[in-house]
Amino acid sequence: MASRNGLIALVLLAACASPTQPQYTLDYVVENVDVVDVREGKILEDQTVSIDKGRIVAIGPNAAGKADVLIDGTGKFLMPGLAEMHAHIPQPSPGRDMTKPYLFLYLSNGITTIRGMLGHPSHLQLREDVLNGSILGPRIFTSGPSLNGNSVQSVAAATEMVTEQAEAGYDFLKLHPGIKLDVFDEIVRTANEKGIPYAGHVSVFVGVDHAIESKYASIDHVDGFLEGLVPDNAKVDAESNGFFGFNFSELADQEAINTLAASTKDHGVWVVPTQSLFERWASPSDAKMLGSTPEMAYMPASTVQNWIKSKENLTKSEAFTDERWELFIEIRRQLIKALHDKGQGLLLGSDAPQVFNVPGFSIHHEMAGMLRSGLTPLEILQSGTINPARFFGMDEEFGEVKEGRVADLILISGNPLESLSNIKEPAGVFVRGQYLSRERIDEELLLIAQMTKNI
């Protein structure tokens, strides 16, 4: 007699092979929903999507079967969950652990995958707890602790730290500023030997050209690119670049943008723009106004006050002027467009939680910034769906609404190909096949807002 697991496998195979009605009770069926094809930029109208054991088992006009939960998708759109490719996960803090609330904030906005960019040993267990369902949260990829000018000051320290993180099982290395060139080269050599990718900032002692040639997995914040546009004959002090090259804005040779972007394609280096960070934190906009927006209710009140002070300190510095900021942002927008059109490509990431970037909610600011940089809604959706899946080598696991994929999905009330604002306040979110209704989302958000008032 066939085993129970064998029978289930046969039933799943049959369900995936044909859009006909499955002969067993499914976990969920979403009826009469329009499916967003983010690869082709098309809408498949009036589909029925069957979900079981955490995966999409059938899609089609007649794919429905008996289900524990039947969801009416009439007038709604079903799209793949988004990836936040520059996220931060809290480190353990007695009496103020925001880990679970932050994970839910991501989910509440349809983010079903995050890449944690400042790792901690506790995040390795958290990654497994989320994957096995004992903690509710988006799929996690995590770096190890920061490699920077203070934590790794010698070639020997580079070898040791990279080896330790690779053997511990981190998904990648996070590079921060201050790394000297010989130390960086040893990080790269050891990382390649150990088979662990590296991503993040570009040290001024390394430079963006050498960073690209060294085949970063991703360069985040478009870090180092503006400095890379400064001609050699300008003879600047690299360490006087200011906030991500802000001080060099007037020196940048904008004609060199396409060449620099093409180099990322030649070397397979993805870029995570985090443009919202620069259009919110490093902008002339009023700090107190940003601190009073509704989404700030989900952050500790003390954190919001610190954000206000940080923004005011940055924009009151001698180097900051509205005119320089306008030029700085225009150069960044040109870089973002070129890195999409002529480079390896972009990955959606906003840097949350960071100054005025609330987990989950900041992804909408990021998408708006990418729109202002000249990308289409479809291109932006791809940066948060099929591009991250490709980046992680998991094209067959997530990133599309397709049979056999993990059921990481967002149910929304409008067509996101027409307006990305339709993704805000989703009607529901599936995370690995578990459904979070709008009612459940609102209940949890209210609890988080009540919790953060006094911390």
Salt bridges, closest charged atoms under 4 A:
ASP52 OD2 - LYS53 NZ 3.10
GLU128 OE2 - ARG127 NE 3.03
ASP171 OD2 - ARG127 NH1 3.11
ASP185 OD1 - HIS210 NE2 2.73
GLU186 OE2 - ARG189 NH2 2.83
GLU193 OE1 - ARG189 NH1 3.10
ASP220 OD2 - HIS86 ND1 2.74
ASP220 OD2 - ARG115 NH2 3.06
ASP223 OD2 - HIS201 ND1 3.17
GLU250 OE2 - ARG324 NE 3.00
GLU279 OE2 - ARG333 NH2 3.14
GLU279 OE1 - ARG372 NH2 2.57
GLU295 OE2 - ARG280 NH2 3.87
GLU295 OE2 - HIS365 NE2 2.90
GLU312 OE2 - LYS288 NZ 3.08
ASP341 OD2 - LYS337 NZ 2.42
ASP341 OD1 - HIS340 ND1 2.89
ASP351 OD1 - HIS86 NE2 3.74
ASP351 OD1 - HIS88 NE2 3.08
ASP351 OD2 - HIS221 NE2 3.98
GLU379 OE2 - HIS340 NE2 3.89
GLU396 OE1 - ARG405 NH1 3.46
GLU397 OE2 - ARG55 NH2 2.92
GLU400 OE2 - ARG39 NH2 2.98
GLU400 OE2 - ARG405 NH2 3.67
ASP408 OD2 - ARG139 NH2 2.97
ASP442 OD1 - ARG438 NH2 2.79
GLU444 OE2 - ARG440 NE 3.48
